[in-house]
Amino acid sequence: RTVDLVNGTNYTIDDVPPVLNVVSISSSNANDSSLAGVGDNVSLWFNVSEVLNASPVVTFDGNLADGVVNFSSTNYSAWRVMQSGDSEGVVVFTVDFADLAGNAGVTVNGTTDASSVTFDESVPVVGGVILSDDYVKSGDVVELNATVTDNFALVSVVANGTGMTNVVGDVWSVNLTVSPALVLIRVVATDAAGNSRTVDLVNGTNYTIDDVPPVLNVVSI
């Protein structure tokens, strides 16, 4: 009696390494999915050409992914929560994988849809915060100007909760009405990655509210 085992029926000879057909990356950042700040989740989605022999090894910025999930046959997702001290700039990733026959795919470090995520943990730079008048009284309307710059893009610059307007270049401006309650002027600049910087102007130090009219102490004729 002869018993045959046939390639393709009883076993499979596979010398073809697997490839990633679809690779896409995005961030959980609320303002922009192509930017990430500290604490944002960067996720990689990819589809493999065939079944793998084990979970692929995925790194972000040289660190192992926090998790890798095979959510349907040859479809995977991997993710990592970005940490302070990670490299700023485009998040570099790698995917290493092999098929059931042990053929290793070529390490993948790019997307197929041109997607990318940029990590930014640098806070905006706020300088030149000045009032149009140093001595003011209740009811006066004063102009507040600030020079604000950021690595990528600013989402907002506010002064005491009022949005400032980008008037020219890096200069932001707003008009404020003076009252006795204006003991502190707080400027908060926030960038698209969620990083923020706060600068305070304090009554009595940076400006003076004076509601007391002058009097003549000595008058002689």
BELCORWO-V910183 format. One line per field, one symbol per residue. ss: DSSP state (a for helix, b for strand, c for the rest). phi: phi as a letter, one per 30 degrees, with the letter a starting at -180 (. if undefined). A space follows every 10 residues. Layout:
ss->???
phi->???
This chain:
ss->ccccccbccc bccccccccb bbbbbbbccc ccccbbcccc bbbbbbbbcc cbccccbbbb ccbbccbbbb bbccbbbbbb bcccccccbb ccbbbbcbbc cccbcccbcc cccccccbbc ccccbbbbbb bcccbbcccc bbbbbbbbbc cccbbbbbbc cbbcbbbbcc bbbbbbbccc cccbbbbbbb bccccbbbbb bbbcccbbbc cccccccccc c
phi->.cccccejcc abcbccddbc dbbbbabded cadcbbcejd cccccaccda dcdaddcbbb hiceedabbc cahccbbbaa ddcdjdddjd ddbbbcabdd djddddecbb cccidabccb cddeccbhdb cdbdcbbejd ccccbbcbba dbadcabbbh icdccddahc ccbacbcdbe dddbcccbcb cddjdbbcbc ccejccabcb ccddbcdbbb b
